[in-house]
Amino acid sequence: MRISSQTIATMMLMLRATSAAFAPSPALMRRTVIRSAAARGMSSSSVDEKTSTAAAAAEEDTGVYPFTKVEAKWQARWAEEKTFQTPVRDTSKPKKYVLDMFPYPSGAGLHVGHPEGYTASDIMARYWRMKGYDVLHPIGWDSFGLPAEQFAINTGAQPVDTTKANIDNFRRQLKMLGFSYDWDKEIATTDIEYVKWTQWIFLQLFNKGLAEQSSVSVNWCPALGTVLANEEVINGLSERGDHPVTRLPLRQWTLKITDYADRLEAGLDGLD
């Protein structure tokens, strides 16, 4: 497969913008500057004037890519015109589904591994669009799980509030990176409508005899009150909280994915 120079240029711009996306939010930066300025007796209006002047002066330096000017301009236009909205399906065209692994919206924001993987998939989404395909390239948030639960227990904060705030920050950072997601199709795994359909899918599996209960040896953590994956256990302790983990048999729901082993293996034929 050959990738055009336009696609490569897009990739380079995304990588150069990564550092900007990892910066604190403008509101946070402004509060920090104001607190520092207040100690020196400056007003907030003076701070705004000085910071705006400094930013404009920096962008006049022709040797520096003007992130705040160029990125903001085009990202605003993409949002206004819904440039990356999933088109109404045209059956005369081929189609592609480019799906990223939904990130867990932690309080720390994005880490470098997020844009590393998302840049590659976004390049492919843009490539297939330029090739005339109908492309579905959504994004969402894996917002259930132990991190949110433990944070709520340790801080007393409501998970619905902290999760929403974290998602808002992740969304801000991803939009700064300029990925071509269809934000109209954004979802979170904690959305009631999303949960409803995961339950519906489970019922279909159950009605087909593909879901059953059986006694399975698992990693049980009494302190967390849940079963942990092998990757979540380090030297006999839970990765989150360092609580003791015991290996014991528990009655669990299992899915008969082995019934589809041959079909899954056959689906690998033809892949590069």
C-alpha positions as CSV (number, residue, x, y, z in Angstrom):
1,M,0.0,0.0,0.0
2,R,1.4,3.4,-1.0
3,I,0.7,6.4,1.2
4,S,0.6,9.8,-0.4
5,S,2.8,12.8,0.6
6,Q,-0.4,14.6,1.7
7,T,-1.0,11.8,4.2
8,I,2.6,11.9,5.5
9,A,2.4,15.7,5.9
10,T,-0.8,15.2,8.0
11,M,1.0,12.7,10.2
12,M,3.9,15.1,10.7
13,L,1.6,18.0,11.7
14,M,-0.1,15.7,14.2
15,L,3.1,14.6,15.8
16,R,4.3,18.2,16.1
17,A,1.1,19.2,17.7
18,T,1.4,16.5,20.4
19,S,3.4,18.6,22.8
20,A,0.7,21.4,22.7
21,A,-2.0,18.9,23.6
22,F,-0.1,17.7,26.7
23,A,0.0,21.3,28.0
24,P,-2.4,22.3,30.8
25,S,-5.7,23.8,29.7
26,P,-5.8,27.5,28.9
27,A,-8.0,28.1,31.9
28,L,-5.6,26.3,34.2
29,M,-2.6,28.2,32.8
30,R,-4.5,31.5,33.2
31,R,-5.3,30.7,36.9
32,T,-1.7,29.8,37.6
33,V,-0.4,33.1,36.0
34,I,-3.0,35.2,37.8
35,R,-2.1,33.7,41.2
36,S,1.6,34.4,40.5
37,A,0.8,37.9,39.3
38,A,-1.5,38.6,42.3
39,A,1.5,38.1,44.5
40,R,3.2,40.9,42.6
41,G,0.2,43.2,42.7
42,M,-0.9,42.8,39.1
43,S,-4.6,42.7,38.1
44,S,-6.1,39.9,36.0
45,S,-6.7,42.3,33.1
46,S,-3.1,43.2,33.1
47,V,-2.2,39.5,33.0
48,D,-4.5,38.9,30.0
49,E,-3.0,41.8,28.1
50,K,0.6,40.7,28.8
51,T,0.0,37.0,28.0
52,S,-1.9,37.8,24.8
53,T,0.9,40.2,23.7
54,A,3.5,37.6,24.4
55,A,1.6,34.9,22.5
56,A,1.2,37.2,19.5
57,A,4.9,38.1,19.5
58,A,5.9,34.4,19.6
59,E,3.8,33.7,16.6
60,E,5.5,36.4,14.6
61,D,8.7,34.5,14.9
62,T,8.8,32.8,11.5
63,G,11.1,30.1,12.8
64,V,8.4,28.7,15.1
65,Y,5.3,26.9,13.9
66,P,2.3,29.0,15.2
67,F,0.3,26.3,16.9
68,T,-2.2,28.6,18.6
69,K,-3.0,30.4,15.3
70,V,-3.1,27.7,12.7
71,E,-4.4,24.7,14.8
72,A,-7.2,26.7,16.4
73,K,-8.3,28.1,13.0
74,W,-8.6,24.8,11.3
75,Q,-10.0,22.8,14.2
76,A,-12.7,25.4,14.6
77,R,-13.5,25.1,10.9
78,W,-13.6,21.3,11.0
79,A,-16.0,21.5,14.0
80,E,-18.2,24.1,12.3
81,E,-18.4,22.3,9.0
82,K,-18.5,18.8,10.5
83,T,-15.7,17.9,8.1
84,F,-15.2,14.4,9.6
85,Q,-18.9,13.5,10.1
86,T,-19.7,10.0,9.1
87,P,-21.5,10.3,5.7
88,V,-24.9,8.8,5.0
89,R,-24.1,5.4,3.7
90,D,-23.7,5.2,-0.1
91,T,-23.9,1.6,-1.0
92,S,-22.1,2.3,-4.3
93,K,-19.0,3.0,-2.3
94,P,-16.7,0.7,-0.4
95,K,-16.6,1.2,3.4
96,K,-14.1,1.1,6.2
97,Y,-14.5,1.0,10.0
98,V,-11.5,2.5,11.7
99,L,-11.9,1.9,15.5
100,D,-9.5,3.0,18.2
101,M,-9.3,1.4,21.6
102,F,-11.3,3.7,23.8
103,P,-9.1,5.3,26.5
104,Y,-9.8,5.2,30.2
105,P,-10.4,8.9,31.2
106,S,-8.0,9.1,34.1
107,G,-7.4,12.3,36.0
108,A,-3.8,12.5,34.6
109,G,-5.0,13.1,31.1
110,L,-3.4,11.7,27.9
111,H,-0.1,9.9,28.1
112,V,2.3,9.6,25.1
113,G,1.0,6.1,24.2
114,H,-2.4,7.5,23.3
115,P,-1.4,9.8,20.4
116,E,1.2,7.2,19.3
117,G,-1.5,4.7,18.4
118,Y,-4.3,7.2,17.5
119,T,-2.0,8.9,15.0
120,A,-1.5,5.7,13.1
121,S,-5.2,4.9,12.9
122,D,-6.1,8.5,12.0
123,I,-3.7,8.4,9.1
124,M,-5.5,5.3,7.8
125,A,-9.0,6.9,8.3
126,R,-7.8,9.9,6.2
127,Y,-6.2,7.7,3.7
128,W,-9.3,5.7,3.0
129,R,-11.5,8.9,2.8
130,M,-9.1,10.2,0.1
131,K,-9.5,6.9,-1.7
132,G,-13.3,7.4,-1.9
133,Y,-14.4,5.1,0.9
134,D,-17.2,5.8,3.4
135,V,-15.3,5.8,6.7
136,L,-16.6,5.4,10.2
137,H,-14.0,6.6,12.7
138,P,-15.6,7.1,16.1
139,I,-14.1,7.7,19.6
140,G,-15.4,7.0,23.1
141,W,-14.4,6.5,26.7
142,D,-13.9,3.3,28.7
143,S,-15.2,5.0,31.8
144,F,-16.2,1.9,33.9
145,G,-13.7,0.1,36.1
146,L,-11.6,-0.1,39.3
147,P,-9.8,3.2,38.8
148,A,-13.0,5.3,38.9
149,E,-14.4,3.2,41.8
150,Q,-11.2,3.4,43.9
151,F,-10.8,7.1,43.3
152,A,-14.4,7.6,44.6
153,I,-13.7,5.5,47.7
154,N,-10.4,7.2,48.5
155,T,-11.6,10.8,48.0
156,G,-15.4,10.6,48.7
157,A,-16.0,12.3,45.3
158,Q,-19.0,11.2,43.2
159,P,-17.7,9.1,40.2
160,V,-20.2,10.7,37.9
161,D,-18.6,14.1,38.5
162,T,-15.0,13.1,38.4
163,T,-15.5,10.9,35.3
164,K,-17.2,13.8,33.4
165,A,-14.4,16.2,34.3
166,N,-11.8,13.7,33.1
167,I,-13.7,13.1,29.9
168,D,-13.9,16.8,29.2
169,N,-10.1,17.1,29.6
170,F,-9.4,14.1,27.4
171,R,-11.7,15.5,24.7
172,R,-10.0,18.8,24.9
173,Q,-6.6,17.2,24.4
174,L,-7.7,14.9,21.6
175,K,-9.3,17.8,19.7
176,M,-6.0,19.8,20.1
177,L,-4.3,16.9,18.3
178,G,-6.6,17.3,15.3
179,F,-7.7,13.7,15.0
180,S,-10.5,13.2,12.4
181,Y,-13.0,11.6,14.7
182,D,-16.8,11.9,14.2
183,W,-17.5,13.6,17.5
184,D,-21.3,13.3,16.9
185,K,-20.8,9.6,17.6
186,E,-18.9,10.0,20.8
187,I,-19.9,7.5,23.6
188,A,-18.9,6.6,27.1
189,T,-19.3,3.0,28.4
190,T,-21.1,4.5,31.4
191,D,-23.9,6.0,29.2
192,I,-27.3,4.4,30.0
193,E,-28.0,3.9,26.3
194,Y,-24.6,2.1,25.9
195,V,-25.2,-0.1,28.9
196,K,-28.6,-1.0,27.6
197,W,-27.1,-2.4,24.4
198,T,-24.3,-4.3,26.1
199,Q,-27.0,-6.0,28.1
200,W,-29.0,-6.7,24.9
201,I,-25.9,-8.3,23.3
202,F,-25.4,-10.5,26.4
203,L,-29.0,-11.6,26.2
204,Q,-28.5,-12.6,22.5
205,L,-25.4,-14.7,23.5
206,F,-27.3,-16.3,26.4
207,N,-30.3,-17.1,24.2
208,K,-28.0,-18.7,21.6
209,G,-26.4,-20.9,24.4
210,L,-23.1,-19.1,24.1
211,A,-23.1,-17.7,27.7
212,E,-23.2,-20.0,30.7
213,Q,-22.2,-20.2,34.4
214,S,-19.4,-22.5,35.5
215,S,-16.8,-22.8,38.3
216,V,-13.6,-21.2,37.1
217,S,-10.3,-20.6,38.9
218,V,-9.8,-16.9,39.2
219,N,-7.8,-14.2,40.9
220,W,-10.0,-13.0,43.7
221,C,-9.2,-9.8,45.6
222,P,-11.3,-9.5,48.8
223,A,-10.3,-5.9,49.4
224,L,-11.4,-4.8,46.0
225,G,-14.3,-7.2,45.9
226,T,-13.7,-8.3,42.4
227,V,-11.9,-10.7,40.1
228,L,-8.7,-9.5,38.5
229,A,-7.0,-10.4,35.2
230,N,-3.5,-11.9,35.4
231,E,-2.1,-8.6,34.2
232,E,-3.6,-6.9,37.2
233,V,-1.8,-9.1,39.7
234,I,1.9,-8.4,40.6
235,N,3.7,-10.7,43.0
236,G,0.5,-11.8,44.5
237,L,-0.8,-8.3,45.0
238,S,-3.4,-6.2,43.1
239,E,-1.8,-3.7,40.8
240,R,-4.2,-1.1,42.2
241,G,-3.8,-0.8,46.0
242,D,-1.4,-3.6,46.6
243,H,-4.0,-5.8,48.2
244,P,-3.6,-9.6,48.6
245,V,-5.0,-11.7,45.8
246,T,-6.1,-15.3,46.2
247,R,-6.4,-17.9,43.5
248,L,-9.7,-19.8,44.0
249,P,-12.6,-21.3,42.1
250,L,-15.7,-19.1,41.8
251,R,-18.9,-19.4,39.8
252,Q,-18.6,-17.1,36.8
253,W,-20.2,-16.3,33.5
254,T,-18.2,-17.6,30.6
255,L,-18.6,-17.2,26.8
256,K,-18.1,-20.1,24.4
257,I,-15.7,-18.2,22.1
258,T,-14.1,-21.5,21.2
259,D,-17.2,-22.4,19.2
260,Y,-16.0,-19.8,16.7
261,A,-12.3,-20.7,16.8
262,D,-12.2,-22.2,13.3
263,R,-14.2,-19.2,11.8
264,L,-11.9,-16.7,13.6
265,E,-8.8,-18.5,12.3
266,A,-10.2,-18.6,8.8
267,G,-10.8,-14.8,9.0
268,L,-7.1,-14.3,9.2
269,D,-6.6,-15.5,5.6
270,G,-5.8,-12.7,3.3
271,L,-4.5,-10.3,6.0
272,D,-1.1,-8.7,5.4
